[in-house]
């Protein structure tokens, strides 16, 4: 019998998130420094950065109930936060 390693599947999904998140955080780092230089408000940038850091927690905390590879994959894809990360990768 073939079993699905849910924890490994979650790690793969988190790696995909990290890949997309990295350039977003880098841009926010630049925005943060510019805001500091000009004395602009940095709270929104800090909030956005924290939200991006926390997005992998959604995967960690997800209750995956699928029993097939396709079901597990779809459940993990559904966790993708398009507001933060943009469109889901194929």
DRENPA-213048 format. One line per 8 residues: number of its first residue (from 1); their letters; for each residue x, y, z of N, C-alpha, C. Coordinates in nm, 4 decimals, always signed. Layout:
! DRENPA-213048
NUM	A	X,Y,Z,X,Y,Z,X,Y,Z; ...
! end
This chain:
! DRENPA-213048
1	XXXXXXXX	+0.0837,-0.1188,+0.0000,+0.0000,+0.0000,+0.0000,+0.0878,+0.1246,+0.0000; +0.0540,+0.2186,-0.0823,+0.1273,+0.3445,-0.0892,+0.0623,+0.4436,+0.0068; +0.1461,+0.5089,+0.0872,+0.0948,+0.6107,+0.1775,+0.1501,+0.7466,+0.1362; +0.0779,+0.8486,+0.1734,+0.1166,+0.9855,+0.1410,+0.1790,+1.0480,+0.2650; +0.2984,+1.1017,+0.2477,+0.3663,+1.1693,+0.3573,+0.3179,+1.3148,+0.3598; +0.2205,+1.3402,+0.4439,+0.1588,+1.4730,+0.4511,+0.2608,+1.5782,+0.4933; +0.3467,+1.5442,+0.5885,+0.4454,+1.6417,+0.6349,+0.5419,+1.6797,+0.5229; +0.5821,+1.5839,+0.4433,+0.6702,+1.6125,+0.3292,+0.5964,+1.6987,+0.2263
9	XXXXXXXX	+0.4712,+1.6682,+0.2016,+0.3910,+1.7476,+0.1080,+0.3785,+1.8917,+0.1573; +0.3607,+1.9086,+0.2875,+0.3521,+2.0432,+0.3443,+0.4845,+2.1167,+0.3274; +0.5956,+2.0475,+0.3487,+0.7268,+2.1103,+0.3318,+0.7488,+2.1554,+0.1878; +0.7052,+2.0750,+0.0935,+0.7168,+2.1120,-0.0482,+0.6355,+2.2381,-0.0756; +0.5154,+2.2441,-0.0212,+0.4301,+2.3629,-0.0413,+0.4927,+2.4853,+0.0248; +0.5489,+2.4675,+0.1445,+0.6136,+2.5806,+0.2116,+0.7350,+2.6282,+0.1324; +0.8082,+2.5371,+0.0714,+0.9219,+2.5762,-0.0123,+0.8761,+2.6584,-0.1323; +0.7626,+2.6215,-0.1904,+0.7073,+2.6997,-0.3018,+0.6713,+2.8406,-0.2557
17	XXXXXXXX	+0.6118,+2.8497,-0.1378,+0.5765,+2.9798,-0.0811,+0.7031,+3.0616,-0.0565; +0.8034,+2.9986,+0.0013,+0.9286,+3.0697,+0.0300,+0.9938,+3.1236,-0.0975; +0.9860,+3.0468,-0.2040,+1.0440,+3.0881,-0.3312,+0.9766,+3.2155,-0.3835; +0.8445,+3.2193,-0.3743,+0.7694,+3.3363,-0.4216,+0.7832,+3.4526,-0.3224; +0.7910,+3.4201,-0.1955,+0.7957,+3.5215,-0.0901,+0.9291,+3.5971,-0.0873; +1.0371,+3.5318,-0.1222,+1.1709,+3.5914,-0.1108,+1.1824,+3.7262,-0.1823; +1.1500,+3.7363,-0.3109,+1.1625,+3.8678,-0.3751,+1.0638,+3.9713,-0.3200; +0.9505,+3.9258,-0.2701,+0.8537,+4.0188,-0.2101,+0.9111,+4.0802,-0.0829
25	XXXXXXXX	+0.9753,+3.9971,-0.0017,+1.0387,+4.0475,+0.1205,+1.1566,+4.1390,+0.0871; +1.2317,+4.1035,-0.0153,+1.3452,+4.1874,-0.0557,+1.2978,+4.3266,-0.0982; +1.1874,+4.3324,-0.1722,+1.1324,+4.4622,-0.2129,+1.0865,+4.5414,-0.0912; +1.0221,+4.4728,+0.0023,+0.9770,+4.5415,+0.1230,+1.0944,+4.5905,+0.2069; +1.2056,+4.5181,+0.2051,+1.3246,+4.5646,+0.2756,+1.3725,+4.6981,+0.2178; +1.3707,+4.7076,+0.0862,+1.4096,+4.8328,+0.0203,+1.3117,+4.9440,+0.0564; +1.1827,+4.9120,+0.0499,+1.0804,+5.0109,+0.0866,+1.0980,+5.0576,+0.2310; +1.1336,+4.9646,+0.3189,+1.1522,+4.9952,+0.4607,+1.2672,+5.0943,+0.4795
33	XXXXXXXX	+1.3801,+5.0671,+0.4150,+1.4964,+5.1553,+0.4281,+1.4640,+5.2934,+0.3724; +1.3977,+5.2968,+0.2588,+1.3592,+5.4265,+0.2006,+1.2663,+5.5029,+0.2939; +1.1723,+5.4334,+0.3550,+1.0801,+5.4984,+0.4483,+1.1554,+5.5521,+0.5698; +1.2525,+5.4766,+0.6184,+1.3330,+5.5250,+0.7302,+1.4112,+5.6502,+0.6914; +1.4673,+5.6479,+0.5711,+1.5471,+5.7623,+0.5247,+1.4642,+5.8897,+0.5118; +1.3391,+5.8729,+0.4741,+1.2541,+5.9906,+0.4529,+1.1666,+6.0230,+0.5729; +1.1720,+5.9389,+0.6733,+1.0900,+5.9621,+0.7919,+0.9443,+5.9242,+0.7729; +0.9173,+5.8442,+0.6706,+0.7801,+5.8001,+0.6442,+0.7384,+5.6921,+0.7435
41	XXXXXXXX	+0.6097,+5.6674,+0.7489,+0.5555,+5.5649,+0.8372,+0.6000,+5.4266,+0.7898; +0.6498,+5.3468,+0.8818,+0.6989,+5.2128,+0.8478,+0.6061,+5.1018,+0.8951; +0.4998,+5.1352,+0.9634,+0.4133,+5.0334,+1.0239,+0.3487,+4.9418,+0.9199; +0.3030,+4.9984,+0.8100,+0.2395,+4.9159,+0.7056,+0.3402,+4.8193,+0.6452; +0.4619,+4.8657,+0.6240,+0.5663,+4.7784,+0.5689,+0.5972,+4.6664,+0.6673; +0.6092,+4.7012,+0.7946,+0.6351,+4.5994,+0.8968,+0.5226,+4.4961,+0.9004; +0.4005,+4.5432,+0.8878,+0.2845,+4.4540,+0.8882,+0.2862,+4.3593,+0.7679; +0.3184,+4.4136,+0.6513,+0.3254,+4.3308,+0.5297,+0.4353,+4.2262,+0.5408
49	XXXXXXXX	+0.5506,+4.2670,+0.5925,+0.6611,+4.1719,+0.6083,+0.6236,+4.0594,+0.7051; +0.5582,+4.0953,+0.8147,+0.5186,+3.9929,+0.9113,+0.4159,+3.8976,+0.8514; +0.3230,+3.9505,+0.7756,+0.2225,+3.8657,+0.7107,+0.2902,+3.7669,+0.6155; +0.3898,+3.8124,+0.5424,+0.4625,+3.7224,+0.4526,+0.5399,+3.6164,+0.5310; +0.5962,+3.6547,+0.6426,+0.6673,+3.5558,+0.7256,+0.5702,+3.4514,+0.7812; +0.4518,+3.4964,+0.8163,+0.3548,+3.4078,+0.8807,+0.2796,+3.3167,+0.7839; +0.2866,+3.3442,+0.6544,+0.2029,+3.2711,+0.5588,+0.2352,+3.1212,+0.5564; +0.3580,+3.0823,+0.5859,+0.3889,+2.9384,+0.5885,+0.3207,+2.8684,+0.7064
57	XXXXXXXX	+0.2849,+2.9451,+0.8086,+0.2134,+2.8852,+0.9224,+0.0778,+2.8289,+0.8798; +0.0179,+2.8890,+0.7775,-0.1100,+2.8381,+0.7283,-0.0957,+2.6940,+0.6798; +0.0167,+2.6655,+0.6176,+0.0420,+2.5294,+0.5691,+0.0686,+2.4366,+0.6871; +0.1525,+2.4825,+0.7789,+0.1872,+2.4007,+0.8956,+0.0621,+2.3608,+0.9743; -0.0280,+2.4555,+0.9910,-0.1466,+2.4339,+1.0734,-0.2631,+2.3691,+0.9985; -0.2500,+2.3526,+0.8692,-0.3600,+2.2988,+0.7888,-0.3921,+2.1549,+0.8267; -0.5205,+2.1267,+0.8344,-0.5693,+1.9910,+0.8572,-0.5961,+1.9293,+0.7201; -0.5068,+1.8459,+0.6759,-0.5198,+1.7824,+0.5454,-0.5914,+1.6495,+0.5641
65	XXXXXXXX	-0.7035,+1.6347,+0.4941,-0.7823,+1.5121,+0.5110,-0.7834,+1.4244,+0.3862; -0.7256,+1.4749,+0.2778,-0.7230,+1.3978,+0.1539,-0.6482,+1.2665,+0.1710; -0.6855,+1.1699,+0.0900,-0.6213,+1.0383,+0.0987,-0.5485,+1.0008,-0.0294; -0.5642,+1.0839,-0.1324,-0.4929,+1.0579,-0.2564,-0.3975,+1.1746,-0.2822; -0.3012,+1.1523,-0.3688,-0.2059,+1.2577,-0.4033,-0.2799,+1.3797,-0.4580; -0.3765,+1.3571,-0.5462,-0.4517,+1.4682,-0.6043,-0.5287,+1.5462,-0.4980; -0.5916,+1.4762,-0.4050,-0.6682,+1.5434,-0.2997,-0.5766,+1.6268,-0.2097; -0.4657,+1.5680,-0.1695,-0.3709,+1.6393,-0.0832,-0.3157,+1.7612,-0.1563
73	XXXXXXXX	-0.2796,+1.7434,-0.2817,-0.2267,+1.8539,-0.3618,-0.3272,+1.9670,-0.3714; -0.4518,+1.9353,-0.3983,-0.5553,+2.0381,-0.4092,-0.5776,+2.1097,-0.2761; -0.5767,+2.0365,-0.1671,-0.5943,+2.1000,-0.0362,-0.4801,+2.1960,-0.0067; -0.3580,+2.1556,-0.0383,-0.2437,+2.2421,-0.0138,-0.2452,+2.3642,-0.1058; -0.2843,+2.3446,-0.2304,-0.2935,+2.4581,-0.3228,-0.3986,+2.5583,-0.2761; -0.5048,+2.5099,-0.2147,-0.6131,+2.5970,-0.1693,-0.5682,+2.6909,-0.0572; -0.4606,+2.6569,+0.0101,-0.4099,+2.7385,+0.1202,-0.3389,+2.8642,+0.0688; -0.2934,+2.8620,-0.0559,-0.2164,+2.9724,-0.1140,-0.2905,+3.1042,-0.0958
81	XXXXXXXX	-0.2249,+3.2026,-0.0383,-0.2844,+3.3340,-0.0139,-0.2497,+3.4263,-0.1305; -0.3412,+3.4378,-0.2261,-0.3155,+3.5176,-0.3455,-0.3037,+3.6670,-0.3142; -0.3677,+3.7127,-0.2083,-0.3563,+3.8532,-0.1703,-0.2130,+3.8883,-0.1309; -0.1456,+3.7963,-0.0658,-0.0071,+3.8194,-0.0239,+0.0940,+3.7783,-0.1301; +0.0708,+3.6629,-0.1918,+0.1719,+3.6005,-0.2762,+0.1487,+3.6157,-0.4255; +0.0315,+3.6594,-0.4620,-0.0020,+3.6656,-0.6042,-0.0631,+3.5352,-0.6493; -0.0783,+3.5182,-0.7799,-0.1433,+3.3986,-0.8336,-0.0692,+3.2697,-0.7954; -0.1471,+3.1648,-0.7815,-0.0900,+3.0338,-0.7497,-0.0022,+2.9866,-0.8659
89	XX	+0.1143,+2.9305,-0.8332,+0.1967,+2.8753,-0.9413,+0.1353,+2.7470,-0.9939; +0.1630,+2.7167,-1.1157,+0.1107,+2.5934,-1.1766,+0.1858,+2.4727,-1.1294
! end
